[in-house]
């Protein structure tokens, strides 16, 4: 992306907020999970293969995993090819070397980008900014700033709430299975707002009806989708995911994808699905709440 820049630069409030999204917010005990590093969004096996940069006057402002400032002089070739401007964001996809996912690592990275895009959209909305997603480049995604941010957030309370949720967001412990010992399946239940709730990030072209979402709520006897009168039994779910006690969980949110017509690149569709999933992760986050993601 660029070469190290040695001079110190004061980051603006908004830049600090954006770049904090890609830093470690919590470290779990190793006896709870071997994948103990947690940022504001989930990733497979705590790999976290993304790096975020905010562009300012030909420089790339960034942070390392633990929040230390890193500044780079942007590669002139990238500047010329993309026409990137001050305020734009670059999300770099770092090399994916883990041997567990030789066939699906690109899908996982794009889901991860989608999770991060949701969080960027939340912060951007609170600073009255907005972005369009540009996926035309190799190795990175460019977010073009469509509306410049305000100097300060328009709702400090909502921003504080978002960071509380991001810090406690959890996929649960790795050992011993997942069970809600309170057997209270109604406390944490969130009805997704969908795209209108995250209008600060827009995609170039996702054909209508390409992605559908179905919410199944635990009614104490099974999981029910009232809109389509669909039912999924505890037994059926346990056959798929034997480590979860579904009788005690609150809801399941299915994200379905239909192959777009005349489309040979599913990048934006996968990112969009990741964005929708992150809404559930954040909005259902609580001190004793677990939100798990799984791809099929």
MARPA-755080 format. One record per residue: residue in three letters; x, y, z of N, C-alpha, C in turn. Coordinates in Angstrom, 2 decimals. Layout:
// residues N
    aa      n.px      n.py      n.pz     ca.px     ca.py     ca.pz      c.px      c.py      c.pz
   Ala         X         Y         Z         X         Y         Z         X         Y         Z
...
***
This chain:
// residues 296
    aa      n.px      n.py      n.pz     ca.px     ca.py     ca.pz      c.px      c.py      c.pz
   Unk      0.81     -1.20      0.00      0.00      0.00      0.00      0.86      1.27      0.00
   Unk      2.01      1.20      0.70      2.86      2.39      0.78      4.12      2.12      1.57
   Unk      4.89      3.16      1.80      6.14      3.07      2.56      5.98      3.81      3.88
   Unk      6.67      3.35      4.93      6.52      4.00      6.25      6.84      5.49      6.20
   Unk      6.06      6.25      6.94      6.22      7.70      7.04      6.59      8.01      8.49
   Unk      7.72      8.65      8.69      8.29      8.75     10.02      7.71      9.88     10.87
   Unk      7.19     10.92     10.27      6.70     12.06     11.05      5.37     11.72     11.75
   Unk      5.22     12.18     12.98      3.98     11.95     13.71      2.89     12.91     13.22
   Unk      1.67     12.40     13.17      0.52     13.20     12.74     -0.60     12.99     13.75
   Unk     -1.26     14.06     14.10     -2.38     13.97     15.03     -3.62     13.46     14.29
   Unk     -4.17     12.36     14.76     -5.37     11.82     14.15     -6.59     12.61     14.63
   Unk     -7.51     12.83     13.70     -8.77     13.47     14.06     -9.68     12.49     14.79
   Unk    -10.69     13.03     15.46    -11.61     12.20     16.24    -12.24     11.10     15.38
   Unk    -12.71     11.48     14.21    -13.38     10.52     13.33    -12.40      9.44     12.85
   Unk    -11.19      9.83     12.50    -10.19      8.86     12.06     -9.87      7.88     13.18
   Unk     -9.78      8.36     14.41     -9.52      7.48     15.55    -10.64      6.45     15.69
   Unk    -11.87      6.91     15.54    -13.02      6.00     15.69    -13.03      4.93     14.61
   Unk    -12.80      5.33     13.38    -12.80      4.37     12.27    -11.70      3.33     12.44
   Unk    -10.50      3.78     12.75     -9.36      2.87     12.82     -9.40      1.97     14.05
   Unk    -10.10      2.40     15.07    -10.25      1.56     16.26    -11.06      0.30     15.94
   Unk    -11.89      0.36     14.91    -12.70     -0.80     14.53    -11.85     -2.02     14.20
   Unk    -10.61     -1.79     13.77     -9.74     -2.89     13.36     -8.60     -3.11     14.36
   Unk     -8.90     -2.87     15.64     -7.93     -3.13     16.70     -8.53     -4.13     17.70
   Unk     -7.68     -4.73     18.50     -8.13     -5.73     19.48     -8.85     -5.03     20.62
   Unk    -10.09     -5.44     20.87    -10.90     -4.87     21.94    -10.96     -5.77     23.17
   Unk    -10.75     -7.07     22.97    -10.86     -8.01     24.09    -10.00     -9.23     23.82
   Unk     -9.40     -9.77     24.88     -8.63    -11.01     24.79     -9.22    -12.00     25.79
   Unk     -9.75    -13.11     25.30    -10.34    -14.13     26.16     -9.25    -15.01     26.78
   Unk     -9.59    -15.65     27.88     -8.67    -16.57     28.54     -8.46    -17.80     27.64
   Unk     -7.24    -18.30     27.63     -6.92    -19.42     26.73     -7.63    -20.71     27.12
   Unk     -8.11    -20.81     28.36     -8.86    -22.00     28.75    -10.29    -21.97     28.24
   Unk    -10.75    -20.80     27.82    -12.11    -20.66     27.28    -12.13    -20.93     25.78
   Unk    -11.11    -20.44     25.09    -11.02    -20.62     23.64     -9.58    -20.45     23.18
   Unk     -9.14    -21.25     22.22     -7.80    -21.04     21.66     -7.74    -19.86     20.71
   Unk     -8.90    -19.32     20.33     -8.97    -18.19     19.40     -9.43    -16.97     20.19
   Unk     -8.50    -16.39     20.94     -8.86    -15.48     22.02     -8.87    -14.00     21.63
   Unk     -8.37    -13.66     20.43     -8.29    -12.27     20.02     -9.64    -11.83     19.42
   Unk    -10.19    -10.71     19.91    -11.48    -10.23     19.43    -11.39     -8.75     19.05
   Unk    -11.74     -8.45     17.81    -11.90     -7.07     17.37    -13.40     -6.74     17.39
   Unk    -13.79     -5.70     16.70    -15.21     -5.30     16.72    -16.07     -6.18     15.83
   Unk    -15.48     -7.14     15.14    -16.21     -8.03     14.24    -15.58     -9.41     14.29
   Unk    -16.31    -10.47     13.92    -15.78    -11.83     13.99    -14.91    -12.18     12.79
   Unk    -14.05    -13.16     13.00    -13.20    -13.71     11.94    -12.93    -15.17     12.24
   Unk    -12.63    -15.96     11.23    -12.33    -17.37     11.44    -11.03    -17.53     12.23
   Unk    -11.09    -18.26     13.34     -9.91    -18.62     14.13     -9.06    -17.43     14.55
   Unk     -9.68    -16.29     14.78     -8.97    -15.07     15.20     -7.85    -14.70     14.24
   Unk     -8.04    -14.97     12.95     -6.97    -14.70     11.98     -6.86    -13.20     11.66
   Unk     -7.97    -12.52     11.52     -8.01    -11.08     11.22     -7.01    -10.70     10.12
   Unk     -7.46    -10.87      8.89     -6.58    -10.70      7.73     -6.81     -9.37      7.00
   Unk     -7.40     -8.40      7.68     -7.66     -7.09      7.05     -6.84     -6.00      7.71
   Unk     -6.51     -4.99      6.94     -5.89     -3.78      7.48     -6.63     -2.57      6.90
   Unk     -6.90     -1.59      7.75     -7.70     -0.43      7.36     -6.83      0.82      7.33
   Unk     -7.03      1.64      6.29     -6.32      2.90      6.14     -7.32      4.02      5.83
   Unk     -7.10      5.18      6.42     -7.85      6.39      6.05     -6.89      7.30      5.31
   Unk     -7.32      7.81      4.16     -6.44      8.62      3.31     -6.53     10.09      3.72
   Unk     -5.33     10.69      3.89     -5.28     12.13      4.15     -4.01     12.72      3.52
   Unk     -4.19     13.56      2.54     -3.09     14.28      1.87     -1.98     13.35      1.40
   Unk     -2.37     12.29      0.72     -1.40     11.35      0.16     -0.82     10.38      1.16
   Unk     -1.29     10.42      2.39     -0.82      9.51      3.43     -1.91      8.50      3.79
   Unk     -1.48      7.35      4.27     -2.40      6.32      4.74     -2.29      6.24      6.26
   Unk     -3.33      6.66      6.94     -3.35      6.59      8.40     -3.93      5.25      8.82
   Unk     -3.27      4.58      9.75     -3.72      3.26     10.17     -3.37      3.05     11.64
   Unk     -3.75      1.87     12.14     -3.36      1.44     13.48     -2.98     -0.02     13.42
   Unk     -2.07     -0.43     14.30     -1.77     -1.86     14.38     -2.83     -2.54     15.24
   Unk     -2.68     -3.86     15.45     -3.70     -4.63     16.17     -4.02     -4.05     17.54
   Unk     -3.03     -3.43     18.18     -3.23     -2.99     19.55     -3.33     -1.47     19.66
   Unk     -3.65     -0.81     18.53     -4.03      0.59     18.57     -2.92      1.61     18.38
   Unk     -1.70      1.16     18.13     -0.60      2.10     17.89     -0.71      2.69     16.48
   Unk     -0.46      3.98     16.37     -0.55      4.65     15.07      0.51      4.13     14.10
   Unk      0.09      3.93     12.86      1.01      3.59     11.77      0.67      4.49     10.59
   Unk      1.66      5.12     10.00      1.43      6.04      8.88      2.31      5.63      7.71
   Unk      1.72      5.65      6.50      2.44      5.27      5.30      2.25      6.33      4.21
   Unk      3.26      6.49      3.40      3.15      7.31      2.19      2.52      6.43      1.12
   Unk      1.34      6.85      0.60      0.60      6.00     -0.32      1.36      5.77     -1.62
   Unk      1.35      4.53     -2.07      1.95      4.15     -3.35      1.35      4.99     -4.47
   Unk      2.18      5.65     -5.26      1.69      6.54     -6.32      0.88      5.79     -7.36
   Unk      1.21      4.53     -7.60      0.46      3.74     -8.58     -0.99      3.55     -8.13
   Unk     -1.18      3.27     -6.84     -2.53      3.11     -6.31     -3.31      4.41     -6.42
   Unk     -2.63      5.50     -6.12     -3.26      6.82     -6.22     -3.73      7.08     -7.64
   Unk     -2.88      6.79     -8.63     -3.20      7.05    -10.03     -4.30      6.13    -10.54
   Unk     -4.24      4.85    -10.16     -5.20      3.87    -10.67     -6.60      4.05    -10.08
   Unk     -6.66      4.46     -8.83     -7.96      4.52     -8.14     -8.56      5.92     -8.11
   Unk     -7.70      6.94     -8.19     -8.19      8.30     -8.01     -8.68      8.55     -6.59
   Unk     -8.10      7.83     -5.62     -8.51      7.95     -4.22     -8.28      9.37     -3.72
   Unk     -9.19      9.84     -2.88     -9.14     11.21     -2.38     -9.09     11.22     -0.85
   Unk     -8.82     12.40     -0.30     -8.86     12.57      1.15    -10.21     12.12      1.69
   Unk    -10.17     11.37      2.77    -11.39     10.89      3.40    -11.81      9.50      2.96
   Unk    -11.28      9.02      1.82    -11.58      7.66      1.39    -10.91      6.66      2.33
   Unk    -11.44      5.44      2.33    -10.91      4.36      3.19    -10.47      3.20      2.30
   Unk     -9.32      2.63      2.63     -8.85      1.41      1.96     -8.89      0.26      2.95
   Unk     -9.51     -0.84      2.55     -9.48     -2.08      3.34     -8.62     -3.07      2.57
   Unk     -7.44     -3.33      3.09     -6.50     -4.25      2.43     -6.74     -5.68      2.92
   Unk     -6.80     -6.62      1.98     -6.90     -8.04      2.31     -5.49     -8.62      2.35
   Unk     -5.00     -8.92      3.54     -3.65     -9.45      3.71     -3.59    -10.91      3.26
   Unk     -2.39    -11.43      2.99     -2.28    -12.83      2.55     -2.92    -13.78      3.56
   Unk     -3.64    -14.75      3.06     -4.37    -15.72      3.88     -3.60    -17.03      3.83
   Unk     -2.89    -17.36      4.91     -1.98    -18.50      4.87     -2.46    -19.70      5.69
   Unk     -3.58    -19.56      6.41     -4.05    -20.66      7.25     -4.46    -21.85      6.39
   Unk     -4.03    -23.03      6.77     -4.25    -24.23      5.95     -5.64    -24.84      6.12
   Unk     -6.44    -24.33      7.06     -7.76    -24.92      7.29     -8.75    -24.58      6.18
   Unk     -8.50    -23.50      5.44     -9.50    -23.02      4.48     -8.89    -22.83      3.09
   Unk     -8.34    -23.88      2.50     -7.67    -23.70      1.19     -8.62    -23.33      0.06
   Unk     -9.89    -23.71      0.18    -10.83    -23.49     -0.93    -11.76    -22.31     -0.72
   Unk    -11.96    -21.89      0.53    -12.98    -20.87      0.79    -12.42    -19.60      1.44
   Unk    -11.10    -19.45      1.41    -10.52    -18.31      2.12    -10.97    -16.97      1.55
   Unk    -11.17    -16.89      0.23    -11.64    -15.63     -0.35    -13.05    -15.30      0.10
   Unk    -13.89    -16.33      0.20    -15.24    -16.12      0.71    -15.19    -15.63      2.15
   Unk    -14.35    -16.24      2.97    -14.23    -15.83      4.37    -13.74    -14.40      4.48
   Unk    -12.76    -14.03      3.65    -12.26    -12.66      3.70    -13.34    -11.66      3.30
   Unk    -14.13    -11.98      2.31    -15.18    -11.05      1.89    -16.32    -10.97      2.91
   Unk    -16.62    -12.07      3.58    -17.57    -11.99      4.69    -17.02    -11.09      5.79
   Unk    -15.73    -11.24      6.07    -15.07    -10.42      7.09    -15.12     -8.94      6.70
   Unk    -14.89     -8.65      5.43    -14.99     -7.27      4.95    -16.41     -6.75      5.17
   Unk    -17.40     -7.59      4.89    -18.78     -7.19      5.10    -19.08     -6.86      6.56
   Unk    -18.56     -7.69      7.49    -18.73     -7.40      8.91    -18.15     -6.02      9.25
   Unk    -16.95     -5.77      8.75    -16.28     -4.49      9.02    -17.05     -3.33      8.38
   Unk    -17.61     -3.54      7.19    -18.37     -2.48      6.52    -19.58     -2.06      7.35
   Unk    -20.22     -3.02      8.01    -21.35     -2.65      8.87    -20.89     -1.70      9.96
   Unk    -19.78     -2.02     10.61    -19.29     -1.18     11.70    -18.86      0.19     11.20
   Unk    -18.22      0.22     10.03    -17.86      1.51      9.44    -19.11      2.34      9.18
   Unk    -20.16      1.69      8.69    -21.41      2.39      8.42    -22.03      2.98      9.68
   Unk    -21.94      2.23     10.80    -22.47      2.73     12.07    -21.73      4.00     12.49
   Unk    -20.40      3.94     12.47    -19.60      5.10     12.88    -19.82      6.27     11.92
   Unk    -19.83      5.97     10.61    -20.02      7.03      9.62    -21.35      7.75      9.81
   Unk    -22.39      6.98     10.07    -23.72      7.57     10.26    -23.74      8.51     11.46
   Unk    -23.01      8.15     12.51    -22.97      8.98     13.71    -22.14     10.24     13.53
   Unk    -21.36     10.28     12.46    -20.61     11.50     12.12    -21.14     12.13     10.83
   Unk    -22.32     11.68     10.41    -23.02     12.22      9.24    -22.20     12.11      7.96
   Unk    -21.48     11.01      7.82    -20.71     10.74      6.61    -21.32      9.54      5.89
   Unk    -20.86      9.27      4.66    -21.33      8.10      3.92    -20.30      7.69      2.89
   Unk    -20.39      6.42      2.44    -19.41      5.85      1.52    -20.09      4.97      0.47
   Unk    -19.44      4.83     -0.67    -19.82      3.84     -1.67    -18.68      2.84     -1.78
   Unk    -19.03      1.57     -1.97    -18.05      0.49     -1.99    -17.55      0.27     -3.42
   Unk    -16.23      0.30     -3.60    -15.59      0.09     -4.91    -14.75     -1.17     -4.84
   Unk    -15.22     -2.23     -5.52    -14.54     -3.53     -5.49    -13.75     -3.83     -6.77
   Unk    -13.39     -2.82     -7.52    -12.75     -3.05     -8.82    -11.24     -3.25     -8.74
   Unk    -10.67     -3.33     -7.56     -9.22     -3.36     -7.42     -8.75     -4.67     -6.81
   Unk     -7.55     -5.08     -7.16     -7.00     -6.36     -6.70     -6.32     -6.17     -5.34
   Unk     -6.74     -6.97     -4.37     -6.07     -6.97     -3.08     -6.62     -5.99     -2.06
   Unk     -7.54     -5.14     -2.46     -8.12     -4.20     -1.50     -9.47     -3.70     -1.99
   Unk    -10.24     -3.16     -1.04    -11.53     -2.53     -1.32    -11.38     -1.05     -1.02
   Unk    -11.89     -0.21     -1.89    -11.85      1.23     -1.70    -13.24      1.74     -1.33
   Unk    -13.34      2.43     -0.22    -14.60      3.08      0.17    -14.47      4.55     -0.19
   Unk    -15.25      4.98     -1.15    -15.20      6.37     -1.60    -16.15      7.21     -0.74
   Unk    -15.60      8.22     -0.11    -16.43      9.05      0.77    -17.33      9.94     -0.07
   Unk    -18.64      9.77      0.11    -19.63     10.54     -0.63    -20.05     11.80      0.13
   Unk    -19.91     11.76      1.44    -20.29     12.91      2.26    -19.26     13.06      3.37
   Unk    -18.64     14.24      3.46    -17.60     14.47      4.46    -18.18     14.44      5.86
   Unk    -17.41     13.89      6.78    -17.86     13.75      8.16    -17.87     15.09      8.91
   Unk    -18.64     15.12      9.98    -18.61     16.24     10.92    -17.41     16.06     11.86
   Unk    -17.01     17.15     12.50    -15.86     17.07     13.42    -16.16     16.21     14.63
   Unk    -17.43     16.20     15.06    -17.81     15.45     16.26    -19.09     14.68     15.99
   Unk    -19.30     13.60     16.75    -20.48     12.78     16.55    -21.76     13.53     16.91
   Unk    -22.83     13.18     16.21    -24.12     13.80     16.48    -24.88     13.12     17.61
   Unk    -24.34     11.99     18.12    -25.02     11.26     19.19    -23.99     10.48     20.02
   Unk    -23.32     11.14     20.98    -22.29     10.46     21.79    -22.83      9.23     22.51
   Unk    -24.09      9.26     22.93    -24.66      8.12     23.63    -24.73      6.88     22.77
   Unk    -25.15      7.03     21.51    -25.22      5.89     20.59    -23.83      5.36     20.27
   Unk    -22.87      6.27     20.13    -21.49      5.84     19.85    -20.95      5.03     21.02
   Unk    -21.19      5.50     22.22    -20.73      4.77     23.40    -21.39      3.40     23.49
   Unk    -22.70      3.34     23.19    -23.40      2.06     23.21    -22.82      1.10     22.18
   Unk    -22.51      1.61     20.98    -21.93      0.75     19.95    -20.62      0.13     20.43
   Unk    -19.75      0.93     21.06    -18.46      0.39     21.51    -18.64     -0.61     22.64
   Unk    -19.62     -0.39     23.49    -19.90     -1.38     24.55    -20.30     -2.71     23.91
   Unk    -21.18     -2.64     22.90    -21.62     -3.86     22.23    -20.47     -4.53     21.48
   Unk    -19.63     -3.73     20.82    -18.50     -4.28     20.07    -17.51     -4.98     21.00
   Unk    -17.33     -4.45     22.19    -16.36     -5.02     23.13    -16.84     -6.33     23.73
   Unk    -18.15     -6.48     23.94    -18.64     -7.72     24.56    -19.11     -8.73     23.53
   Unk    -19.13     -8.35     22.25    -19.56     -9.27     21.19    -18.81    -10.60     21.33
   Unk    -19.54    -11.69     21.30    -18.90    -12.99     21.54    -19.57    -14.08     20.73
   Unk    -18.75    -15.00     20.22    -19.26    -16.20     19.57    -19.32    -17.37     20.54
   Unk    -19.03    -17.08     21.81    -19.12    -18.12     22.84    -17.82    -18.85     23.06
   Unk    -17.82    -19.68     24.09    -16.62    -20.44     24.40    -16.43    -21.56     23.38
   Unk    -15.20    -21.94     23.17    -14.88    -22.97     22.17    -15.09    -24.37     22.74
   Unk    -14.83    -24.53     24.03    -14.89    -25.86     24.65    -16.24    -26.10     25.34
   Unk    -16.80    -27.29     25.16    -17.94    -27.72     25.96    -19.32    -27.43     25.42
   Unk    -19.43    -26.85     24.24    -20.74    -26.59     23.67    -21.36    -25.30     24.18
   Unk    -22.48    -24.91     23.55    -23.15    -23.64     23.85    -24.53    -23.91     24.43
   Unk    -24.76    -23.34     25.61    -26.06    -23.51     26.26    -26.37    -22.28     27.09
   Unk    -27.61    -21.83     27.03    -28.09    -20.74     27.87    -28.66    -21.35     29.14
   Unk    -27.88    -21.29     30.22    -28.30    -21.98     31.44    -29.49    -21.30     32.11
   Unk    -29.78    -20.04     31.75    -30.97    -19.38     32.29    -32.25    -19.91     31.63
   Unk    -32.08    -20.60     30.48    -33.22    -21.12     29.72    -34.20    -20.01     29.36
   Unk    -33.70    -18.80     29.26    -34.53    -17.65     28.91    -34.25    -17.29     27.46
   Unk    -35.15    -17.70     26.57    -34.92    -17.50     25.14    -35.59    -16.24     24.61
   Unk    -36.08    -15.37     25.49    -36.78    -14.17     25.04    -36.02    -12.87     25.32
   Unk    -35.05    -12.89     26.23    -34.38    -11.65     26.63    -33.63    -11.02     25.48
   Unk    -32.79    -11.79     24.81    -32.02    -11.27     23.68    -32.70    -11.67     22.38
   Unk    -33.47    -10.73     21.85    -34.19    -11.01     20.61    -34.24     -9.72     19.82
   Unk    -33.62     -9.73     18.65    -33.50     -8.50     17.86    -34.09     -8.72     16.47
   Unk    -34.96     -7.83     16.04    -35.54     -7.89     14.70    -34.67     -7.03     13.78
   Unk    -33.98     -7.63     12.83    -33.05     -6.87     11.98    -33.77     -5.76     11.19
   Unk    -33.11     -4.62     11.10    -33.66     -3.50     10.34    -33.29     -3.58      8.87
   Unk    -32.20     -4.28      8.55    -31.79     -4.42      7.16    -31.12     -3.18      6.60
   Unk    -31.09     -3.05      5.28    -30.30     -2.00      4.62    -30.63     -0.58      5.07
   Unk    -31.91     -0.28      5.36    -32.24      1.09      5.72    -31.58      1.51      7.02
   Unk    -31.21      0.55      7.85    -30.56      0.87      9.10    -29.07      1.12      8.96
   Unk    -28.53      0.91      7.78    -27.09      1.06      7.56    -26.85      1.81      6.26
   Unk    -27.57      2.89      6.09    -27.55      3.62      4.83    -26.24      4.36      4.56
   Unk    -25.33      4.38      5.52    -24.07      5.12      5.34    -23.08      4.37      4.45
   Unk    -23.35      3.11      4.11    -22.49      2.34      3.20    -23.37      1.78      2.09
   Unk    -23.02      2.08      0.84    -23.82      1.59     -0.29    -22.96      0.79     -1.26
   Unk    -23.56     -0.25     -1.83    -22.88     -1.10     -2.80    -23.26     -0.65     -4.21
   Unk    -22.37     -0.94     -5.15    -22.58     -0.51     -6.53    -23.79     -1.14     -7.18
   Unk    -23.83     -2.48     -7.19    -24.94     -3.14     -7.89    -25.16     -4.54     -7.34
   Unk    -26.17     -4.68     -6.51    -26.62     -5.99     -6.06    -28.04     -6.15     -6.56
   Unk    -28.28     -7.04     -7.52    -29.62     -7.18     -8.10    -30.68     -7.41     -7.04
   Unk    -31.87     -6.85     -7.24    -32.96     -7.04     -6.28    -33.25     -8.53     -6.05
   Unk    -33.60     -8.86     -4.84    -33.98    -10.23     -4.45    -32.82    -11.22     -4.52
   Unk    -31.59    -10.75     -4.67    -30.44    -11.65     -4.67    -30.23    -12.25     -3.28
   Unk    -30.41    -11.42     -2.25    -30.22    -11.86     -0.87    -31.53    -11.73     -0.11
   Unk    -31.94    -12.82      0.51    -33.15    -12.84      1.33    -32.76    -13.19      2.77
   Unk    -33.48    -12.63      3.71    -33.23    -12.93      5.12    -34.49    -13.49      5.75
   Unk    -34.31    -14.51      6.58    -35.43    -15.14      7.29    -35.11    -15.21      8.77
   Unk    -36.01    -14.69      9.59    -35.83    -14.73     11.03    -36.71    -15.82     11.63
   Unk    -36.09    -16.77     12.34    -36.80    -17.82     13.05    -36.68    -17.56     14.55
   Unk    -37.81    -17.47     15.24    -37.84    -17.17     16.66    -38.22    -18.41     17.45
   Unk    -37.54    -18.64     18.55    -37.84    -19.77     19.43    -39.11    -19.46     20.22
   Unk    -40.16    -20.24     19.99    -41.42    -20.01     20.71    -41.61    -20.97     21.89
   Unk    -40.52    -21.68     22.22    -40.60    -22.63     23.33    -40.83    -24.05     22.90
   Unk    -41.21    -24.23     21.63    -41.46    -25.57     21.10    -40.65    -25.85     19.83
   Unk    -40.38    -24.80     19.08    -39.60    -24.91     17.84    -39.22    -23.49     17.40
   Unk    -38.49    -23.41     16.29    -38.16    -22.11     15.71    -39.13    -21.82     14.58
   Unk    -39.76    -20.65     14.62    -40.85    -20.34     13.70    -40.56    -19.04     12.96
   Unk    -40.79    -19.08     11.64    -40.77    -17.87     10.82    -42.22    -17.55     10.47
   Unk    -42.76    -16.49     11.08    -44.17    -16.18     10.90    -44.49    -15.67      9.50
   Unk    -43.56    -14.95      8.88    -43.82    -14.36      7.57    -44.15    -15.42      6.52
   Unk    -43.45    -16.56      6.56    -43.65    -17.61      5.56    -44.23    -18.89      6.17
   Unk    -44.60    -18.82      7.44    -45.19    -19.98      8.13    -44.27    -21.20      8.04
   Unk    -43.01    -20.98      8.36    -42.01    -22.04      8.34    -41.64    -22.44      9.76
   Unk    -41.36    -23.72      9.96    -40.98    -24.23     11.28    -39.74    -25.09     11.16
   Unk    -38.85    -24.93     12.13    -37.64    -25.75     12.18    -37.54    -26.32     13.59
   Unk    -37.48    -27.64     13.69    -37.49    -28.29     15.01    -36.11    -28.25     15.66
   Unk    -36.10    -28.41     16.98    -34.83    -28.50     17.70    -33.99    -29.67     17.18
   Unk    -34.68    -30.78     16.89    -33.98    -31.97     16.43    -33.24    -31.72     15.11
   Unk    -33.91    -31.05     14.18    -33.29    -30.76     12.88    -32.05    -29.89     13.04
   Unk    -32.14    -28.90     13.90    -31.02    -27.99     14.12    -29.86    -28.70     14.82
   Unk    -30.17    -29.54     15.78    -29.13    -30.26     16.51    -28.39    -31.23     15.60
   Unk    -29.08    -31.78     14.62    -28.40    -32.66     13.66    -27.32    -31.90     12.89
   Unk    -27.55    -30.61     12.63    -26.58    -29.80     11.90    -25.48    -29.26     12.81
   Unk    -25.87    -28.84     14.01    -24.93    -28.21     14.93    -25.07    -28.87     16.31
   Unk    -24.35    -29.94     16.51    -24.52    -30.75     17.72    -24.00    -30.08     18.98
   Unk    -23.20    -29.01     18.83    -22.60    -28.36     19.99    -23.48    -27.26     20.58
   Unk    -24.68    -27.05     20.01    -25.57    -25.99     20.49    -26.83    -26.61     21.10
   Unk    -27.22    -26.12     22.28    -28.50    -26.52     22.87    -29.56    -25.53     22.37
   Unk    -30.28    -25.91     21.35    -31.19    -24.99     20.68    -32.46    -24.69     21.48
   Unk    -32.79    -25.53     22.44    -33.97    -25.26     23.25    -33.83    -23.96     24.05
   Unk    -32.60    -23.57     24.32    -32.37    -22.41     25.17    -31.94    -21.16     24.40
   Unk    -31.80    -21.25     23.07    -31.39    -20.09     22.28    -32.61    -19.25     21.90
   Unk    -32.38    -18.02     21.50    -33.49    -17.10     21.26    -33.97    -17.05     19.82
   Unk    -33.04    -17.04     18.87    -33.46    -16.87     17.48    -32.39    -17.36     16.52
   Unk    -32.81    -17.60     15.28    -31.90    -17.96     14.19    -32.20    -17.03     13.03
   Unk    -31.17    -16.55     12.41    -31.32    -15.59     11.31    -30.64    -16.19     10.08
   Unk    -31.44    -16.59      9.10    -30.90    -17.19      7.89    -30.71    -16.14      6.81
   Unk    -29.56    -16.17      6.17    -29.28    -15.27      5.04    -29.11    -16.15      3.81
   Unk    -30.04    -16.03      2.88    -30.08    -16.88      1.70    -29.63    -16.09      0.47
   Unk    -28.86    -16.74     -0.38    -28.34    -16.08     -1.58    -28.79    -16.82     -2.83
   Unk    -29.36    -16.07     -3.78    -29.73    -16.62     -5.07    -28.71    -16.15     -6.10
   Unk    -28.24    -17.05     -6.93    -27.22    -16.69     -7.93    -27.72    -15.58     -8.84
   Unk    -27.04    -14.43     -8.86    -27.48    -13.33     -9.73    -27.35    -13.70    -11.21
   Unk    -28.27    -13.22    -12.01    -28.24    -13.46    -13.46    -27.13    -12.62    -14.08
   Unk    -26.38    -13.21    -15.02    -25.31    -12.51    -15.74    -24.29    -11.88    -14.79
   Unk    -23.93    -12.63    -13.78    -22.95    -12.14    -12.80    -21.91    -13.22    -12.56
   Unk    -20.64    -12.91    -12.82    -19.59    -13.89    -12.59    -18.68    -13.47    -11.44
   Unk    -19.08    -12.45    -10.69    -18.30    -12.01     -9.54    -19.26    -11.78     -8.37
   Unk    -19.14    -12.63     -7.36    -20.06    -12.59     -6.23    -19.51    -11.79     -5.05
   Unk    -18.42    -11.06     -5.27    -17.74    -10.37     -4.18    -18.68     -9.49     -3.37
   Unk    -19.41     -8.60     -4.05    -20.27     -7.67     -3.33    -21.43     -8.39     -2.64
   Unk    -21.93     -9.43     -3.25    -23.03    -10.18     -2.64    -22.56    -10.81     -1.33
   Unk    -21.37    -11.40     -1.33    -20.82    -12.02     -0.13    -20.56    -10.96      0.94
   Unk    -20.01     -9.82      0.53    -19.77     -8.74      1.49    -21.07     -8.25      2.10
   Unk    -22.09     -8.15      1.27    -23.40     -7.69      1.74    -23.99     -8.67      2.75
   Unk    -23.81     -9.96      2.51    -24.28    -10.96      3.46    -23.53    -10.83      4.79
   Unk    -22.22    -10.58      4.70    -21.44    -10.36      5.93    -21.91     -9.14      6.68
   Unk    -22.27     -8.09      5.95    -22.79     -6.87      6.57    -24.08     -7.15      7.32
   Unk    -25.00     -7.87      6.69    -26.27     -8.19      7.34    -26.05     -9.04      8.59
   Unk    -25.11     -9.98      8.52    -24.83    -10.83      9.68    -24.26    -10.03     10.84
   Unk    -23.45     -9.03     10.52    -22.84     -8.22     11.57    -23.87     -7.41     12.34
   Unk    -24.96     -7.03     11.68    -26.02     -6.33     12.39    -26.52     -7.17     13.56
   Unk    -26.70     -8.47     13.32    -27.14     -9.38     14.38    -26.08     -9.48     15.47
   Unk    -24.81     -9.60     15.06    -23.72     -9.74     16.03    -23.68     -8.55     16.99
   Unk    -23.80     -7.35     16.44    -23.69     -6.14     17.26    -24.97     -5.90     18.07
   Unk    -26.11     -5.96     17.40    -27.36     -5.57     18.07    -27.82     -6.59     19.11
   Unk    -27.35     -7.82     19.00    -27.69     -8.82     20.02    -26.60     -8.97     21.07
   Unk    -25.55     -8.17     20.98    -24.42     -8.31     21.89    -24.81     -7.85     23.29
   Unk    -24.41     -8.63     24.27    -24.65     -8.30     25.67    -23.69     -9.07     26.54
   Unk    -23.63     -8.76     27.83    -22.67     -9.40     28.72    -22.77    -10.92     28.76
   Unk    -23.97    -11.48     28.56    -24.15    -12.93     28.63    -24.79    -13.46     27.35
   Unk    -24.57    -12.77     26.25    -25.21    -13.14     25.00    -24.17    -13.64     23.99
   Unk    -24.51    -14.69     23.27    -23.63    -15.29     22.26    -24.30    -15.18     20.90
   Unk    -23.54    -14.71     19.91    -24.04    -14.69     18.53    -23.05    -15.47     17.67
   Unk    -23.48    -16.59     17.15    -22.61    -17.44     16.34    -22.91    -17.32     14.87
   Unk    -21.87    -17.38     14.04    -22.03    -17.33     12.60    -21.57    -18.65     11.99
   Unk    -22.29    -19.09     10.98    -21.90    -20.32     10.29    -22.28    -20.22      8.82
   Unk    -21.42    -20.72      7.94    -21.68    -20.69      6.49    -22.00    -22.08      6.01
   Unk    -22.94    -22.15      5.06    -23.30    -23.43      4.45    -23.42    -23.25      2.95
***
